[in-house]
Amino acid sequence: MTTRRFFLQKGILGITAATLVNIPAVFAEPVETNAAGEDTFKLAIAGYSFLNFNLDESLKMMKKVDVHYLCIKDFHLPYKSTAAEIEAFHAKLKANNVVGYAVGPIYTKNKGEIDNAFDYAKRVGVDLLIGIPAHADLEYVAQKTKEYNIRYAIHNHGPQDKLYPNAESIYNLIKNLDPRVGICFDMGHNKRDGRDSVADLQKFSKRIFDMHLKNVTSATNEGTTCELGRGVINIPAYVKMLRKVNYKGCCSLEYEKDMKDPLAGIAESVGYFKGVSDATR
């Protein structure tokens, strides 16, 4: 009998060598899952992927690709939203079988803006805030995580980012801070900074609270984001590492190509990630 797993394995292995790197070795090695055979990580979509779409349009796309977790951006739920507006927002998500699990990324330049970001996260009702603070404000961020009991994950943006180009640059600054201060690991931008994103996932996993799932065309500043299966990051190896480190957060697809017409690329990337996850299980 032809099983779903066999079909997915055959389909993925049939993709060109330019798409997958060293995939035979990855599939040859067993991977660990939890007792129920389900992964501890969840596939999500970063709200920035829907920059050019309202909430209804975004949720319609999420339904088409069967993804149920969303990192909330302010253009869908403004910072000054009232309690009634926040309640209506969550009701709409629930009606579409979607959970808003975090907010951000939120850029802040001073302590007042950090206060506002934490207040926003509390009012939205999430326990994770993705942010980009100034280095001088990191101790203050740590204080706020204690005050609100909300985790704060700092986002890296690659070689052009003078504050946080890669995961290591964040870790070195936060390693002695409150453990509720961590990393939103953008694996694509990390790769653009010449890093090994699979190795860095393992190295910094204890402080990675969230991640932006994406691939890039090259490990250079000139590299651009692309469909998940078409870039230079070995996604099957990455999925294997997610299991090895027992990552329990969201893998939030951030699709930045064709942003005015992203559905095809999002669907391809979601299908690829789900296929790889299933075939390597």
ChimeraX commands (.cxc) that place a marker at each C-alpha (Angstrom):
marker #1 position 0.00,0.00,0.00 radius 0.5
marker #1 position 1.25,3.49,-0.80 radius 0.5
marker #1 position 1.20,5.42,2.46 radius 0.5
marker #1 position 1.07,9.18,2.91 radius 0.5
marker #1 position 4.58,9.12,4.36 radius 0.5
marker #1 position 5.91,7.18,1.36 radius 0.5
marker #1 position 4.26,9.64,-0.98 radius 0.5
marker #1 position 5.77,12.63,0.81 radius 0.5
marker #1 position 9.21,11.05,0.93 radius 0.5
marker #1 position 9.11,10.31,-2.77 radius 0.5
marker #1 position 7.84,13.81,-3.54 radius 0.5
marker #1 position 10.47,15.58,-1.47 radius 0.5
marker #1 position 13.31,13.40,-2.64 radius 0.5
marker #1 position 12.28,14.14,-6.22 radius 0.5
marker #1 position 12.92,17.85,-5.82 radius 0.5
marker #1 position 16.08,19.02,-7.55 radius 0.5
marker #1 position 19.44,19.03,-5.82 radius 0.5
marker #1 position 19.44,22.80,-6.05 radius 0.5
marker #1 position 16.44,22.86,-3.77 radius 0.5
marker #1 position 17.57,20.41,-1.08 radius 0.5
marker #1 position 21.07,20.10,0.29 radius 0.5
marker #1 position 22.31,16.66,1.42 radius 0.5
marker #1 position 18.77,15.45,1.97 radius 0.5
marker #1 position 19.56,11.70,1.60 radius 0.5
marker #1 position 21.79,11.77,4.67 radius 0.5
marker #1 position 19.15,13.61,6.65 radius 0.5
marker #1 position 16.44,11.11,5.80 radius 0.5
marker #1 position 18.74,8.18,6.54 radius 0.5
marker #1 position 19.10,9.13,10.20 radius 0.5
marker #1 position 16.29,8.57,12.71 radius 0.5
marker #1 position 14.88,11.57,14.55 radius 0.5
marker #1 position 13.29,11.85,17.95 radius 0.5
marker #1 position 9.69,12.86,18.55 radius 0.5
marker #1 position 7.67,12.97,21.73 radius 0.5
marker #1 position 5.80,9.98,23.07 radius 0.5
marker #1 position 2.69,10.74,21.05 radius 0.5
marker #1 position 4.70,10.97,17.83 radius 0.5
marker #1 position 3.79,14.65,17.45 radius 0.5
marker #1 position 6.27,17.49,17.24 radius 0.5
marker #1 position 6.57,19.89,20.15 radius 0.5
marker #1 position 6.97,22.89,17.84 radius 0.5
marker #1 position 4.10,24.56,16.00 radius 0.5
marker #1 position 4.01,26.06,12.53 radius 0.5
marker #1 position 2.83,29.68,12.57 radius 0.5
marker #1 position 2.89,32.73,10.32 radius 0.5
marker #1 position 4.53,36.02,11.20 radius 0.5
marker #1 position 2.08,38.87,10.76 radius 0.5
marker #1 position 4.59,40.85,8.68 radius 0.5
marker #1 position 3.98,38.35,5.86 radius 0.5
marker #1 position 0.57,40.01,5.46 radius 0.5
marker #1 position 1.84,43.60,5.38 radius 0.5
marker #1 position -0.37,44.49,2.41 radius 0.5
marker #1 position -3.53,42.75,3.60 radius 0.5
marker #1 position -6.18,43.41,6.20 radius 0.5
marker #1 position -6.99,40.89,8.90 radius 0.5
marker #1 position -9.87,39.23,7.04 radius 0.5
marker #1 position -7.74,38.72,3.94 radius 0.5
marker #1 position -4.87,37.40,6.05 radius 0.5
marker #1 position -7.04,34.90,7.90 radius 0.5
marker #1 position -8.47,33.72,4.60 radius 0.5
marker #1 position -4.95,32.92,3.40 radius 0.5
marker #1 position -4.13,31.17,6.68 radius 0.5
marker #1 position -7.20,29.01,6.26 radius 0.5
marker #1 position -6.16,28.07,2.73 radius 0.5
marker #1 position -2.74,26.86,3.92 radius 0.5
marker #1 position -4.09,25.30,7.14 radius 0.5
marker #1 position -1.94,27.22,9.65 radius 0.5
marker #1 position -3.47,28.17,13.01 radius 0.5
marker #1 position -0.97,30.36,14.88 radius 0.5
marker #1 position -0.25,34.04,14.17 radius 0.5
marker #1 position 2.33,36.46,15.53 radius 0.5
marker #1 position 0.33,39.70,15.73 radius 0.5
marker #1 position 1.51,42.88,14.04 radius 0.5
marker #1 position 0.24,46.33,14.90 radius 0.5
marker #1 position -1.23,46.98,11.45 radius 0.5
marker #1 position -3.77,44.27,12.28 radius 0.5
marker #1 position -4.19,45.27,15.93 radius 0.5
marker #1 position -3.00,48.86,16.58 radius 0.5
marker #1 position -1.08,49.65,19.77 radius 0.5
marker #1 position -3.86,51.96,21.01 radius 0.5
marker #1 position -6.63,49.39,20.54 radius 0.5
marker #1 position -9.34,49.47,23.21 radius 0.5
marker #1 position -10.29,46.46,25.30 radius 0.5
marker #1 position -13.39,46.03,23.14 radius 0.5
marker #1 position -11.31,46.12,19.94 radius 0.5
marker #1 position -8.88,43.55,21.34 radius 0.5
marker #1 position -11.76,41.30,22.35 radius 0.5
marker #1 position -13.28,41.57,18.87 radius 0.5
marker #1 position -9.88,40.82,17.31 radius 0.5
marker #1 position -9.47,37.61,19.31 radius 0.5
marker #1 position -13.07,36.61,18.58 radius 0.5
marker #1 position -12.39,36.93,14.87 radius 0.5
marker #1 position -9.24,34.83,15.19 radius 0.5
marker #1 position -11.13,32.19,17.16 radius 0.5
marker #1 position -13.88,32.06,14.55 radius 0.5
marker #1 position -11.17,31.26,12.01 radius 0.5
marker #1 position -9.47,28.68,14.26 radius 0.5
marker #1 position -6.39,30.88,14.73 radius 0.5
marker #1 position -4.55,31.76,17.93 radius 0.5
marker #1 position -2.55,34.97,18.27 radius 0.5
marker #1 position 0.41,33.71,20.28 radius 0.5
marker #1 position 2.72,36.77,20.41 radius 0.5
marker #1 position 3.07,40.41,19.34 radius 0.5
marker #1 position 5.79,42.11,17.32 radius 0.5
marker #1 position 8.40,42.72,16.27 radius 0.5
marker #1 position 8.22,46.09,18.00 radius 0.5
marker #1 position 11.09,48.55,17.62 radius 0.5
marker #1 position 11.79,50.72,20.66 radius 0.5
marker #1 position 14.16,53.65,21.11 radius 0.5
marker #1 position 13.71,54.41,24.81 radius 0.5
marker #1 position 12.25,53.17,28.08 radius 0.5
marker #1 position 8.91,54.84,27.50 radius 0.5
marker #1 position 8.41,52.92,24.27 radius 0.5
marker #1 position 9.40,49.72,26.06 radius 0.5
marker #1 position 6.75,50.45,28.71 radius 0.5
marker #1 position 4.17,50.89,25.96 radius 0.5
marker #1 position 5.21,47.63,24.28 radius 0.5
marker #1 position 4.82,45.60,27.45 radius 0.5
marker #1 position 1.51,47.27,28.23 radius 0.5
marker #1 position 0.31,46.41,24.73 radius 0.5
marker #1 position 1.36,42.76,25.10 radius 0.5
marker #1 position -0.43,42.53,28.45 radius 0.5
marker #1 position -3.63,44.05,27.07 radius 0.5
marker #1 position -3.53,41.74,24.05 radius 0.5
marker #1 position -3.17,38.82,26.45 radius 0.5
marker #1 position 0.00,37.16,25.14 radius 0.5
marker #1 position 3.04,36.01,27.10 radius 0.5
marker #1 position 5.61,36.70,24.39 radius 0.5
marker #1 position 6.80,40.02,22.98 radius 0.5
marker #1 position 9.16,40.19,19.99 radius 0.5
marker #1 position 11.26,43.32,20.09 radius 0.5
marker #1 position 14.31,45.26,18.97 radius 0.5
marker #1 position 15.54,47.42,21.87 radius 0.5
marker #1 position 18.64,49.59,22.16 radius 0.5
marker #1 position 21.62,47.92,23.83 radius 0.5
marker #1 position 21.45,50.49,26.62 radius 0.5
marker #1 position 17.89,49.41,27.46 radius 0.5
marker #1 position 18.49,45.69,27.85 radius 0.5
marker #1 position 18.67,45.78,31.65 radius 0.5
marker #1 position 15.40,47.70,31.66 radius 0.5
marker #1 position 13.81,45.12,29.35 radius 0.5
marker #1 position 14.87,42.42,31.82 radius 0.5
marker #1 position 13.19,44.36,34.65 radius 0.5
marker #1 position 9.97,44.58,32.65 radius 0.5
marker #1 position 9.95,40.83,31.95 radius 0.5
marker #1 position 9.94,40.29,35.72 radius 0.5
marker #1 position 7.29,42.93,36.34 radius 0.5
marker #1 position 4.90,41.60,33.67 radius 0.5
marker #1 position 6.03,37.96,33.57 radius 0.5
marker #1 position 6.08,38.31,29.80 radius 0.5
marker #1 position 8.96,36.83,27.83 radius 0.5
marker #1 position 10.86,39.13,25.49 radius 0.5
marker #1 position 12.55,37.78,22.36 radius 0.5
marker #1 position 15.05,39.96,20.50 radius 0.5
marker #1 position 15.03,39.70,16.72 radius 0.5
marker #1 position 18.19,39.57,14.56 radius 0.5
marker #1 position 18.19,41.21,11.12 radius 0.5
marker #1 position 21.41,40.21,9.37 radius 0.5
marker #1 position 24.63,41.95,8.38 radius 0.5
marker #1 position 23.08,45.37,7.83 radius 0.5
marker #1 position 21.76,45.35,11.43 radius 0.5
marker #1 position 24.28,47.15,13.65 radius 0.5
marker #1 position 22.49,46.11,16.84 radius 0.5
marker #1 position 21.68,42.41,16.38 radius 0.5
marker #1 position 23.05,40.90,13.15 radius 0.5
marker #1 position 22.85,37.26,14.31 radius 0.5
marker #1 position 21.80,35.02,17.18 radius 0.5
marker #1 position 25.22,35.03,18.83 radius 0.5
marker #1 position 25.27,38.82,18.99 radius 0.5
marker #1 position 22.02,38.68,20.96 radius 0.5
marker #1 position 23.07,35.81,23.20 radius 0.5
marker #1 position 26.29,37.52,24.24 radius 0.5
marker #1 position 24.29,40.52,25.42 radius 0.5
marker #1 position 21.52,38.67,27.25 radius 0.5
marker #1 position 23.17,35.53,28.64 radius 0.5
marker #1 position 23.44,37.02,32.13 radius 0.5
marker #1 position 20.04,38.71,32.13 radius 0.5
marker #1 position 16.75,37.34,33.41 radius 0.5
marker #1 position 15.99,34.05,31.61 radius 0.5
marker #1 position 12.76,35.55,30.30 radius 0.5
marker #1 position 14.87,37.62,27.91 radius 0.5
marker #1 position 15.66,35.55,24.83 radius 0.5
marker #1 position 15.93,35.40,21.06 radius 0.5
marker #1 position 13.53,35.53,18.14 radius 0.5
marker #1 position 15.78,33.55,15.82 radius 0.5
marker #1 position 15.51,34.74,12.24 radius 0.5
marker #1 position 17.26,31.81,10.60 radius 0.5
marker #1 position 17.38,33.51,7.19 radius 0.5
marker #1 position 18.96,36.77,8.32 radius 0.5
marker #1 position 21.30,34.74,10.52 radius 0.5
marker #1 position 22.43,32.86,7.42 radius 0.5
marker #1 position 22.88,36.11,5.49 radius 0.5
marker #1 position 25.40,37.08,8.16 radius 0.5
marker #1 position 27.48,34.05,7.19 radius 0.5
marker #1 position 26.33,31.88,10.08 radius 0.5
marker #1 position 25.32,28.21,10.16 radius 0.5
marker #1 position 21.68,28.49,11.19 radius 0.5
marker #1 position 21.32,24.79,12.00 radius 0.5
marker #1 position 24.35,24.90,14.31 radius 0.5
marker #1 position 23.21,28.17,15.88 radius 0.5
marker #1 position 19.78,26.72,16.57 radius 0.5
marker #1 position 21.49,24.03,18.61 radius 0.5
marker #1 position 23.97,26.37,20.28 radius 0.5
marker #1 position 21.46,28.96,21.46 radius 0.5
marker #1 position 18.29,26.85,21.72 radius 0.5
marker #1 position 17.81,27.41,25.46 radius 0.5
marker #1 position 17.27,31.11,24.84 radius 0.5
marker #1 position 15.32,30.85,21.57 radius 0.5
marker #1 position 11.66,31.61,22.36 radius 0.5
marker #1 position 10.43,32.20,18.82 radius 0.5
marker #1 position 11.78,31.99,15.29 radius 0.5
marker #1 position 11.15,33.43,11.87 radius 0.5
marker #1 position 11.16,30.55,9.47 radius 0.5
marker #1 position 12.61,31.55,6.10 radius 0.5
marker #1 position 15.23,30.63,3.55 radius 0.5
marker #1 position 17.62,32.85,1.62 radius 0.5
marker #1 position 19.33,32.72,-1.76 radius 0.5
marker #1 position 22.88,33.09,-0.40 radius 0.5
marker #1 position 24.82,33.39,2.84 radius 0.5
marker #1 position 25.73,37.02,2.12 radius 0.5
marker #1 position 24.36,40.49,2.65 radius 0.5
marker #1 position 23.07,40.31,-0.94 radius 0.5
marker #1 position 21.05,37.18,-0.23 radius 0.5
marker #1 position 17.30,37.60,-0.51 radius 0.5
marker #1 position 14.47,35.65,1.08 radius 0.5
marker #1 position 12.79,32.96,-0.98 radius 0.5
marker #1 position 10.42,30.02,-0.76 radius 0.5
marker #1 position 11.41,27.72,2.07 radius 0.5
marker #1 position 12.61,24.86,-0.11 radius 0.5
marker #1 position 14.59,26.95,-2.60 radius 0.5
marker #1 position 17.37,28.50,-0.53 radius 0.5
marker #1 position 20.75,27.60,0.91 radius 0.5
marker #1 position 19.60,26.54,4.39 radius 0.5
marker #1 position 19.16,22.79,4.73 radius 0.5
marker #1 position 15.56,22.66,5.97 radius 0.5
marker #1 position 15.45,18.89,6.64 radius 0.5
marker #1 position 18.54,19.25,8.84 radius 0.5
marker #1 position 16.91,22.23,10.53 radius 0.5
marker #1 position 13.76,20.24,11.31 radius 0.5
marker #1 position 15.89,17.46,12.69 radius 0.5
marker #1 position 17.64,19.96,14.95 radius 0.5
marker #1 position 14.31,21.35,16.17 radius 0.5
marker #1 position 13.55,17.88,17.45 radius 0.5
marker #1 position 17.02,17.28,18.84 radius 0.5
marker #1 position 16.87,20.41,21.01 radius 0.5
marker #1 position 13.20,19.75,21.85 radius 0.5
marker #1 position 12.12,23.18,20.68 radius 0.5
marker #1 position 8.64,23.93,22.01 radius 0.5
marker #1 position 7.86,27.31,20.49 radius 0.5
marker #1 position 6.41,28.44,17.19 radius 0.5
marker #1 position 8.18,28.28,13.86 radius 0.5
marker #1 position 6.68,31.41,12.38 radius 0.5
marker #1 position 6.95,31.55,8.60 radius 0.5
marker #1 position 7.91,35.08,7.58 radius 0.5
marker #1 position 7.43,35.30,3.84 radius 0.5
marker #1 position 8.95,38.48,2.42 radius 0.5
marker #1 position 9.00,37.69,-1.30 radius 0.5
marker #1 position 6.14,38.81,-3.57 radius 0.5
marker #1 position 4.56,40.56,-0.62 radius 0.5
marker #1 position 1.72,41.99,-2.68 radius 0.5
marker #1 position 0.83,38.52,-3.95 radius 0.5
marker #1 position 2.25,36.09,-1.37 radius 0.5
marker #1 position -0.25,33.23,-1.25 radius 0.5
marker #1 position 1.49,30.93,-3.74 radius 0.5
marker #1 position 4.86,31.32,-2.00 radius 0.5
marker #1 position 3.35,30.92,1.45 radius 0.5
marker #1 position 1.48,27.80,0.34 radius 0.5
marker #1 position 4.63,26.32,-1.22 radius 0.5
marker #1 position 6.66,27.05,1.91 radius 0.5
marker #1 position 4.03,25.71,4.30 radius 0.5
marker #1 position 3.57,22.56,2.23 radius 0.5
marker #1 position 7.31,22.03,2.04 radius 0.5
marker #1 position 7.78,22.42,5.79 radius 0.5
marker #1 position 4.89,20.10,6.58 radius 0.5
marker #1 position 6.13,17.58,4.03 radius 0.5
marker #1 position 9.67,17.60,5.39 radius 0.5
marker #1 position 8.37,17.34,8.97 radius 0.5
marker #1 position 6.18,14.37,8.06 radius 0.5
marker #1 position 8.74,12.55,5.95 radius 0.5
marker #1 position 11.52,12.85,8.54 radius 0.5
marker #1 position 9.36,11.75,11.45 radius 0.5
marker link #1:1,2 radius 0.2
marker link #1:2,3 radius 0.2
marker link #1:3,4 radius 0.2
marker link #1:4,5 radius 0.2
marker link #1:5,6 radius 0.2
marker link #1:6,7 radius 0.2
marker link #1:7,8 radius 0.2
marker link #1:8,9 radius 0.2
marker link #1:9,10 radius 0.2
marker link #1:10,11 radius 0.2
marker link #1:11,12 radius 0.2
marker link #1:12,13 radius 0.2
marker link #1:13,14 radius 0.2
marker link #1:14,15 radius 0.2
marker link #1:15,16 radius 0.2
marker link #1:16,17 radius 0.2
marker link #1:17,18 radius 0.2
marker link #1:18,19 radius 0.2
marker link #1:19,20 radius 0.2
marker link #1:20,21 radius 0.2
marker link #1:21,22 radius 0.2
marker link #1:22,23 radius 0.2
marker link #1:23,24 radius 0.2
marker link #1:24,25 radius 0.2
marker link #1:25,26 radius 0.2
marker link #1:26,27 radius 0.2
marker link #1:27,28 radius 0.2
marker link #1:28,29 radius 0.2
marker link #1:29,30 radius 0.2
marker link #1:30,31 radius 0.2
marker link #1:31,32 radius 0.2
marker link #1:32,33 radius 0.2
marker link #1:33,34 radius 0.2
marker link #1:34,35 radius 0.2
marker link #1:35,36 radius 0.2
marker link #1:36,37 radius 0.2
marker link #1:37,38 radius 0.2
marker link #1:38,39 radius 0.2
marker link #1:39,40 radius 0.2
marker link #1:40,41 radius 0.2
marker link #1:41,42 radius 0.2
marker link #1:42,43 radius 0.2
marker link #1:43,44 radius 0.2
marker link #1:44,45 radius 0.2
marker link #1:45,46 radius 0.2
marker link #1:46,47 radius 0.2
marker link #1:47,48 radius 0.2
marker link #1:48,49 radius 0.2
marker link #1:49,50 radius 0.2
marker link #1:50,51 radius 0.2
marker link #1:51,52 radius 0.2
marker link #1:52,53 radius 0.2
marker link #1:53,54 radius 0.2
marker link #1:54,55 radius 0.2
marker link #1:55,56 radius 0.2
marker link #1:56,57 radius 0.2
marker link #1:57,58 radius 0.2
marker link #1:58,59 radius 0.2
marker link #1:59,60 radius 0.2
marker link #1:60,61 radius 0.2
marker link #1:61,62 radius 0.2
marker link #1:62,63 radius 0.2
marker link #1:63,64 radius 0.2
marker link #1:64,65 radius 0.2
marker link #1:65,66 radius 0.2
marker link #1:66,67 radius 0.2
marker link #1:67,68 radius 0.2
marker link #1:68,69 radius 0.2
marker link #1:69,70 radius 0.2
marker link #1:70,71 radius 0.2
marker link #1:71,72 radius 0.2
marker link #1:72,73 radius 0.2
marker link #1:73,74 radius 0.2
marker link #1:74,75 radius 0.2
marker link #1:75,76 radius 0.2
marker link #1:76,77 radius 0.2
marker link #1:77,78 radius 0.2
marker link #1:78,79 radius 0.2
marker link #1:79,80 radius 0.2
marker link #1:80,81 radius 0.2
marker link #1:81,82 radius 0.2
marker link #1:82,83 radius 0.2
marker link #1:83,84 radius 0.2
marker link #1:84,85 radius 0.2
marker link #1:85,86 radius 0.2
marker link #1:86,87 radius 0.2
marker link #1:87,88 radius 0.2
marker link #1:88,89 radius 0.2
marker link #1:89,90 radius 0.2
marker link #1:90,91 radius 0.2
marker link #1:91,92 radius 0.2
marker link #1:92,93 radius 0.2
marker link #1:93,94 radius 0.2
marker link #1:94,95 radius 0.2
marker link #1:95,96 radius 0.2
marker link #1:96,97 radius 0.2
marker link #1:97,98 radius 0.2
marker link #1:98,99 radius 0.2
marker link #1:99,100 radius 0.2
marker link #1:100,101 radius 0.2
marker link #1:101,102 radius 0.2
marker link #1:102,103 radius 0.2
marker link #1:103,104 radius 0.2
marker link #1:104,105 radius 0.2
marker link #1:105,106 radius 0.2
marker link #1:106,107 radius 0.2
marker link #1:107,108 radius 0.2
marker link #1:108,109 radius 0.2
marker link #1:109,110 radius 0.2
marker link #1:110,111 radius 0.2
marker link #1:111,112 radius 0.2
marker link #1:112,113 radius 0.2
marker link #1:113,114 radius 0.2
marker link #1:114,115 radius 0.2
marker link #1:115,116 radius 0.2
marker link #1:116,117 radius 0.2
marker link #1:117,118 radius 0.2
marker link #1:118,119 radius 0.2
marker link #1:119,120 radius 0.2
marker link #1:120,121 radius 0.2
marker link #1:121,122 radius 0.2
marker link #1:122,123 radius 0.2
marker link #1:123,124 radius 0.2
marker link #1:124,125 radius 0.2
marker link #1:125,126 radius 0.2
marker link #1:126,127 radius 0.2
marker link #1:127,128 radius 0.2
marker link #1:128,129 radius 0.2
marker link #1:129,130 radius 0.2
marker link #1:130,131 radius 0.2
marker link #1:131,132 radius 0.2
marker link #1:132,133 radius 0.2
marker link #1:133,134 radius 0.2
marker link #1:134,135 radius 0.2
marker link #1:135,136 radius 0.2
marker link #1:136,137 radius 0.2
marker link #1:137,138 radius 0.2
marker link #1:138,139 radius 0.2
marker link #1:139,140 radius 0.2
marker link #1:140,141 radius 0.2
marker link #1:141,142 radius 0.2
marker link #1:142,143 radius 0.2
marker link #1:143,144 radius 0.2
marker link #1:144,145 radius 0.2
marker link #1:145,146 radius 0.2
marker link #1:146,147 radius 0.2
marker link #1:147,148 radius 0.2
marker link #1:148,149 radius 0.2
marker link #1:149,150 radius 0.2
marker link #1:150,151 radius 0.2
marker link #1:151,152 radius 0.2
marker link #1:152,153 radius 0.2
marker link #1:153,154 radius 0.2
marker link #1:154,155 radius 0.2
marker link #1:155,156 radius 0.2
marker link #1:156,157 radius 0.2
marker link #1:157,158 radius 0.2
marker link #1:158,159 radius 0.2
marker link #1:159,160 radius 0.2
marker link #1:160,161 radius 0.2
marker link #1:161,162 radius 0.2
marker link #1:162,163 radius 0.2
marker link #1:163,164 radius 0.2
marker link #1:164,165 radius 0.2
marker link #1:165,166 radius 0.2
marker link #1:166,167 radius 0.2
marker link #1:167,168 radius 0.2
marker link #1:168,169 radius 0.2
marker link #1:169,170 radius 0.2
marker link #1:170,171 radius 0.2
marker link #1:171,172 radius 0.2
marker link #1:172,173 radius 0.2
marker link #1:173,174 radius 0.2
marker link #1:174,175 radius 0.2
marker link #1:175,176 radius 0.2
marker link #1:176,177 radius 0.2
marker link #1:177,178 radius 0.2
marker link #1:178,179 radius 0.2
marker link #1:179,180 radius 0.2
marker link #1:180,181 radius 0.2
marker link #1:181,182 radius 0.2
marker link #1:182,183 radius 0.2
marker link #1:183,184 radius 0.2
marker link #1:184,185 radius 0.2
marker link #1:185,186 radius 0.2
marker link #1:186,187 radius 0.2
marker link #1:187,188 radius 0.2
marker link #1:188,189 radius 0.2
marker link #1:189,190 radius 0.2
marker link #1:190,191 radius 0.2
marker link #1:191,192 radius 0.2
marker link #1:192,193 radius 0.2
marker link #1:193,194 radius 0.2
marker link #1:194,195 radius 0.2
marker link #1:195,196 radius 0.2
marker link #1:196,197 radius 0.2
marker link #1:197,198 radius 0.2
marker link #1:198,199 radius 0.2
marker link #1:199,200 radius 0.2
marker link #1:200,201 radius 0.2
marker link #1:201,202 radius 0.2
marker link #1:202,203 radius 0.2
marker link #1:203,204 radius 0.2
marker link #1:204,205 radius 0.2
marker link #1:205,206 radius 0.2
marker link #1:206,207 radius 0.2
marker link #1:207,208 radius 0.2
marker link #1:208,209 radius 0.2
marker link #1:209,210 radius 0.2
marker link #1:210,211 radius 0.2
marker link #1:211,212 radius 0.2
marker link #1:212,213 radius 0.2
marker link #1:213,214 radius 0.2
marker link #1:214,215 radius 0.2
marker link #1:215,216 radius 0.2
marker link #1:216,217 radius 0.2
marker link #1:217,218 radius 0.2
marker link #1:218,219 radius 0.2
marker link #1:219,220 radius 0.2
marker link #1:220,221 radius 0.2
marker link #1:221,222 radius 0.2
marker link #1:222,223 radius 0.2
marker link #1:223,224 radius 0.2
marker link #1:224,225 radius 0.2
marker link #1:225,226 radius 0.2
marker link #1:226,227 radius 0.2
marker link #1:227,228 radius 0.2
marker link #1:228,229 radius 0.2
marker link #1:229,230 radius 0.2
marker link #1:230,231 radius 0.2
marker link #1:231,232 radius 0.2
marker link #1:232,233 radius 0.2
marker link #1:233,234 radius 0.2
marker link #1:234,235 radius 0.2
marker link #1:235,236 radius 0.2
marker link #1:236,237 radius 0.2
marker link #1:237,238 radius 0.2
marker link #1:238,239 radius 0.2
marker link #1:239,240 radius 0.2
marker link #1:240,241 radius 0.2
marker link #1:241,242 radius 0.2
marker link #1:242,243 radius 0.2
marker link #1:243,244 radius 0.2
marker link #1:244,245 radius 0.2
marker link #1:245,246 radius 0.2
marker link #1:246,247 radius 0.2
marker link #1:247,248 radius 0.2
marker link #1:248,249 radius 0.2
marker link #1:249,250 radius 0.2
marker link #1:250,251 radius 0.2
marker link #1:251,252 radius 0.2
marker link #1:252,253 radius 0.2
marker link #1:253,254 radius 0.2
marker link #1:254,255 radius 0.2
marker link #1:255,256 radius 0.2
marker link #1:256,257 radius 0.2
marker link #1:257,258 radius 0.2
marker link #1:258,259 radius 0.2
marker link #1:259,260 radius 0.2
marker link #1:260,261 radius 0.2
marker link #1:261,262 radius 0.2
marker link #1:262,263 radius 0.2
marker link #1:263,264 radius 0.2
marker link #1:264,265 radius 0.2
marker link #1:265,266 radius 0.2
marker link #1:266,267 radius 0.2
marker link #1:267,268 radius 0.2
marker link #1:268,269 radius 0.2
marker link #1:269,270 radius 0.2
marker link #1:270,271 radius 0.2
marker link #1:271,272 radius 0.2
marker link #1:272,273 radius 0.2
marker link #1:273,274 radius 0.2
marker link #1:274,275 radius 0.2
marker link #1:275,276 radius 0.2
marker link #1:276,277 radius 0.2
marker link #1:277,278 radius 0.2
marker link #1:278,279 radius 0.2
marker link #1:279,280 radius 0.2
marker link #1:280,281 radius 0.2
view
